[in-house]
């Protein structure tokens, strides 16, 4: 059925339903009371106006999508026609150049034809298949789209990701190593020789919702969940994991201003290295990459917005997380940052300018919070960041991040530690110190063709030895005596189709202890994924 006829029928049926509903309402009112009150009439009118407004918005959305699909189909047909003409011209030229030998080749089998003939035919066939596929998708759009109870547009997306990996050395996290650790005799941590495994837990499910206009703003929401949560107490439960909320936001978008609320990454330092081996936890976590999925409310405003340049400022508040492990698996108790009764504050300025087909991006951000570690031990957490994406032509770019700060273990700085202490934290006399940290990472991306890219990157996070020496304890997972952690990676990503990817990554880790020792580890990770 043509799309425009389908849309017309949808509108027709909706009008019939609306008229039927109005008639039923009127009949019910007439039978129930001969003289309805004025207030009930006003309520009925308001309800009818609301239904009419929703109907108008739905019809407008359907018309907009229909126009977009129609335009896309026409463009595909034009591109196919132009391609056919070019290919026919090339084929005719090839035949003319082979004309002197045509008498000898006339009775040869098709395999003896010019080698260009088969690729040309394959390209035409592929274009026809793609056009047919897009046409079928357009015709079936309203039958296959996700339907919501509110009748507003909903989009389902995600990635099914399989990782097969081999580790050499002892690491903190079997699937996604961030720190190299000393060999142990414990079977829980391995013996330091290495390990092999596979995981599907980095697969993600996403849902995007577009709602009605409110106060002149477009409303929308989205969330992403993966399976990188805790492990169920079952046989082989470590291979499955449980569902975890990763990010989720609600947005109000005006022309140049946006209000965003939810759990999201660090808006004041958003750049991450490219790695399909590290999706559940970003690459270079605790090795120069500030990161976190943190509840926040922020405002974004574009001072300059053109086709080639954008200058945007952002500011907001965040849950002041400090990197502590939860003391109770059933009850949420406040951490040191939350005990201060203040949020964390952050801001960012970003300038983007398009150069050729790639963007040049320069950004700077800042973060501040107040932490209460008990017994009047107050600490100020802060971070200053800069990040960049610098293109070199159409195929090469350099990206990275640098930061300096103190008590930012909740953001991944200081190898995940905000403070170090000696003895027990519950002891008010225990020696105590806020941990400063400096780090960053840089990545060289080479993308010779659309379907293939290579990435080389290195990162490091470190504290001064004086801040660590003499302390034996730290909140979180990592030892208090660590003072530097660095990592390097090289990977390639091949995407033969837009929804299919293959990747291989090799990563190294070296972690230094203030006592003069260091540990090494590495991982080889093979990735296959399907996006939807």
N, C-alpha and C positions, 0 to 999 in steps of 0.2 A: 504494500500500500504506500503511495507517495507520502512523504513526510508532512507536506502542507495539508493534505486531506486528512491525515491522521490527527493533526493538531486541531483542525476545524471540527472533526467529530468529537474530540475530547472537550472542546469548548461547548459544543452543542449539548452533549450529555450533561456537562456540569450545569448549564443553564436550565435544563429540564429538571435536574435534581433540586436546584435552588427554587424554581417556581413551584415544584411539587411540595417542597418543605414549607414555603410561604402559604400555599393554599391549605395544607394540612393544619398549619398553625391558626390560620384565620377560621377554619371550620371548627376547630376545637374551642377557640374562644367564643364563637357564636353559639355553640351548643351549651357551653358551660355557663355563660351569663349573658343576658341580653344587653346589659349596659356595663362593659368593662370599665374599671377604674382608669383614671388618667395616668397613674403611676405604672400600671401594668402595660399600658400602651407604649409609654416611653421606653420601658424595658424591652419590649418586643422590637421597637424601632431600632434601639441600640444594637440588639442582637443581629437584626437583619443587616444593619450597616456594617457590622463587623464581618459577617459572612460575605457580603458583597466585596468588601475591601480585600479579604483573603482570596476571593475568586479572581479579582483583578490582578493581584500580585502573581498568582499561579499562572494565569493566562499570559501575563507579560513575560514571565520566566520561560514559559514554553515557547512563545514566539521568538524570544531572543536565542534560545538554543536551536530552534528550527532554522533561523536565518544563518546561524554559525555553521550548522551542518551543511546547509545548501551551498554556502560559499566555499566550504572546504571541498565538497564534491566537485564543484565547477573548477576549482584550482587543480585538483588532481587530474581531471579529464583534460584540461589544457596542457598540463605538464606531460601527460602521456602522449597527447597528439604531437607536441613538439619533439619529444624523444623519438617517436616513430618516424617523423620526417627526417630527423638527423640520421637515424640508423639506416633508413632506406637510402639516403644519399651516400652514406659510407659504403653500403652494400653495392650500390650501383657503380661507385668508383672502383671498388675492388673487382667487380665483374669486368669492367672495361679494361683494367690493367691486365687481366688474365685472358683477354680476347684472342691474341695470337695463338694460344695453345688450346683454344676451345675445341678444335677439331679432334685433338688427341684425348682430351679429357671428357668428351661428350658422353662416352659410354662407361666412364669410371663410376664406381659406387659413390654414395654420398660421403663416405669417410674421406675421399680424396679431395673434397671441396676445400677452399681456402680456410685456414685455421680461424679466421675472424668470424666465419659464418655461425658457428655454434655459439660463441659467447654473445653475439648480437641477438640470436634467437632466445637465448636464456634470459637476457636482460629484458626483452619485450615480454616474455612470459611472466617474469617476476613483477614487472610493473602492472600487468593485467591482474595478477593475483592480489597485489596490494590494493589496487583500486576496488576489486570485488570485495575484499575483506572490509575496507573502510565503508563501502556502500552498505554492506550487511550490518555493520555496527551501527550506522546511522539509522537504518530502518528499524533496528531492534532496540534503540536507545531507551524508549519509554517502557519497554517490556522487561528490560534487564537491569535497570537502575535500582539502587537501594531505596526502599521506601521507608519514610519515618512517620511516626504517629502525628507529628506536627504538619506533615505534608510539605515541608521545606526540603530543599535539595540536600542530599547526603551522598558523600563520596567515600568509598572503601578503598584502602590502599595498603601496601605492606611489602614485605620481602620474606621469602622462604630461603634461609641461609644455612648451608652446611659447611662446617669447618673440620678439616682433618689436620692434626698437628703433631709435631714431634718436638719435645723439649730436651735440651742437653743442659745438665746442671739442676740445681734446686731453686725453685721460684716460689713467690708468694701466692700466685694464683695459677692453678694448673692450666686453665683454658686461656686466660689473658694475663700473662706475666707482666708485672710492673717493676719488681724488685728482685734482684738475685740474692739468695740467702745461703748461709753456711749449710753444708751437708749435715743431716741428722740421722740417727738410727731409728727414728720413729716411722712407722709405716704410714702415718697420716700425712707426712710431708715428703716422703720419698727418701732415698739414701744418697741423693746428690748425683747419681750416675745419669739420670734422665728419665723420660717418660714418654708415652704415646697415648693419644686419645682422639676423640671426635665429639662434636657437639652440634646440636640443632637449636640451642637455647638462645642464640642471637637473632633468631627470626623475629620479625616485628609485624604488628597489626596496627593500622592507623585508620582513623575515622575523622572525616571533615564535614562539618555542618554549616550551611549558609542559611541564616535566618532573615527576618524582615528588617526594614530600616527602622532606626530609632534615633530620634533627635538629629536627623540628617546624616547619621552614620550607618554604614553597612555592618551588620552583626554576623559573626561567624565564630566557630569553635572547632577545636581539633584535639585529639589525643593520640598518643602512641604507646603501646604496651609491648613488652617482650616477655621472654621466659627466663630471665636472668635473676629471678628472685631466689628465695631460700629453697633448700632441697627437702622433698617429702621424705618422711621416715618410712621408706619402703625399699624392697630389694631393687637395687640398681637405680634408686631415686636420684642419685647424683647426675645421671645422664639426662634427666627430664627437666628438673627445676620446676618452678611455679611461676604463674603469671605475675608480672610486675608492672606497675604504672611507671612509665619512663618520663614522658612529658604530656602536658595537657593545658591548653590555654583557651581563654575566651577573649575575643577581640571586638573593639568598636573602631571602625576605620572611616575617618573623614578624608577629604581630599589630600591634606598634608599632615594630618595629625592622627595618631592611633593611641588607644588605651588598651593595654594588654594585661591580663591577670591570669595566674595559674602557676603550674610548675614547669620550668623551662631551663635551658642552659644559661650560662652567664652572659647576659646581654651586653655587659661592659667589656667582655673579652671573648667574642664568639667564634674565633677561627680555630679549627682543629686540623691536624694532619689527615691526609687521605689514607684510609686503611679499612678494607673489608674484613681483615682479621680481627679488628678491634671495633666492634659496634656496641656491645653491651657496656663497655668501658672504653672511652676514647684512647687512642694511641698516645704514648708518652705521658700517661697519667703518672704522677709522682716523679716524672723525669723532664720537667720543663713545660708541661701543658696544664694551665689552670682549667678546671672543669667542674661541673656539678649540675645535677638536676635539682633545682632549688625553688621552692614557692616564692613568688614575687609579684609585685604590681609595678608597672612602668608606663611611662608616657614617651612616645616617639614623635618628633616633629621635623619635617623637612624644611630647612630654610631656603634651599635652592633645589629645584626639581625641574630638570630639562631632559631632552633626549640624550645628552652626552654627559651631564654632570649632576651629582646629587650631594648636598651637604645636609647631614642629619644629626640631630642631637637627641639623646635619650637620658632619662633620669628615672629613678624609682627606688623602692625599698625591697629588701629581701629578708627571708628568714635567716638569722645570723648563725648558721651552722658552723661548728668548730672542729668537726672530724672525730668526735667521740663515737664509740660503739654503743648501741642502746643497752642500758643496764637491765632491761626487762623486756621479754619478747611479747608480753601481753599489754603492758601499760606504757604509754608514751610519757616520759619524764623530761623536763626541760634540760637542755644542755647549758654550757657556760654562757654562750651568746644569748640564748633565750632567757636565761636567768637575770640578765641585765635589764630586762623590761624595755629594751629598745630594739628596733629593727636594724638591719644593715642598710647602709645607704650607698648607692652607686650611680655613676654618670658616665656618659660616653659621647664623643664627637667623632663622626666618620665622614670622610670625603671620598667620593667615588667618581672616577672619570673614565669614560669608555675610550680605549685606544684600539682601533681596528675592531677585532671580534672579541677582545678580552678587556676586562675591567681593571683599572688601576685603583686600588683601595688603600687608604691610609686611615688608621684609627687610633684613638687614645682614650683610655678609661681610668677610672679611679674607684676604690672601694674603701669603706670605713665601717667598723662596728665596735661595740663595747662588750667586753666579756667579764663575767663574774665567776671566778673559780672557787668561791667560798672563802670564809674567814677574811673578808675585806681584801682579797687578792684580785684586784681589778687590772685588766689588760686591755690595751687598745690594739685592735686588729686593723691593718690597712694594706692596700696594694695599689701600685701604679703600673699601668700596662700600656704597651704600644703594640700594634700589629699591622701587617702589611700584606698586600698581594701586588706584585710588580710584574707586568707582562714584558716579555722580550720577543716581539713578533707575535705571530699567530699560534705558535706551537710550543712555546716555552714560557714558564712563569715561575717566580720565586715568591714564596709566602712564608710567614713566620710570626712569632710572638716573643716579646721580652717583658719581664716583670721584675719588680722589686717590692718586698713587703715584709710584714711581721705578723705572726699569729694567724696564718691563713691556711691552717691544715684542713679546714672544711672546704676549701677551694682546690685542694690538691697540692698546695705549696708546702715547703718544708718537709717533703716526703710524707705528707699526710699528717703532720704534727703541728699543733698550734703552740704547745708549751712542752717543756721538759722539767722534770723534778726528781728529787731524791727521797726515797722513803715511801710514805703513803700520802696520797693526796688528801686524805681525811685528816691528816695531822697538820694543824695550823703552823707548826714550826718547821715543816719540811722545806728544804731549799727549792726554789721555784724560779723559772726563767721563761719569758716569752721568746719564741724561736723565730729569728729573722731568716729570710730566704730570698735567693736571687736565682732566676732561671729563665729558660726560654727554649724555643725550637725553631728550626728553619727547614723548609722543604723545597726541593727543585722538582717541578713537574714538567715532563716532556710528553706532548700529545701530538705525535706526527699525523695521525688520522683520527677521525671521529670515534672509531670503535676501539682504539688502543691508547693507553697511557702508561708512562713509567714514572715512578715517584722515588726519590732519594731524600731521606730526612734524618736529622739528628737532633737530640734534645738533652738538656741537663738541668737538674735542680740541685741546689746546694745551700748549706748554711756555713757560717764561719765555725772553725774548730773550737774557738773559745766559747761559743754559745752552747756547745754540746758537751765538751769535756767536763767530767766531774758529775754528770747527771746519769742516772740509771733507769729512769722510768719515763714513759710518755703515754698519753691517752691514744687509743687507736690500735692499729694492728702492728705497727713497725717499731723496732727497737730504738731506744733513745740515743744510742751511740752512733747511729748512721748520720753522716754529714754530707754525702754527695751521692747522687744517683744519675747515671747517664744511659742513653739508649740510642741505637741507630737502626734504621730499617731501609730496605729496598723492596719494592713490589711492582708488579705490573697488573693492570686491570684490562681485560678483554671483554668487550660487549658486542658479540656478533649480531644481536638484535637488541632493541631497546629494553626488553624485559628479561634478558638473559645475560648473566655475567660469569666470568671465570677470573680467578686471581690467584697469584702465588706471592707469598711474602716471607722474607727472611729478616729476623730481628735479633739484635744482640743487646745484652744488658751487662752493666758493670756497676756494682754498688760498693762504696767505700765506707769503712768504719773508722772512727776517730782514733782507734787503737793501732792503726797502720795496716790493717788487713783489707782485702777486697775480694769480692766474689764475682764470678762470671757465669753467664747463662745465655742461651740463645734458643730461638724457636723457628721452625719451618712450618708454615701454615698454608694449606691448599684450600681454596674456597670455590664453591659453586652456589649460585643463587638464582632465583626466579623472582622478578618484581611484578606486582600486580596493582 
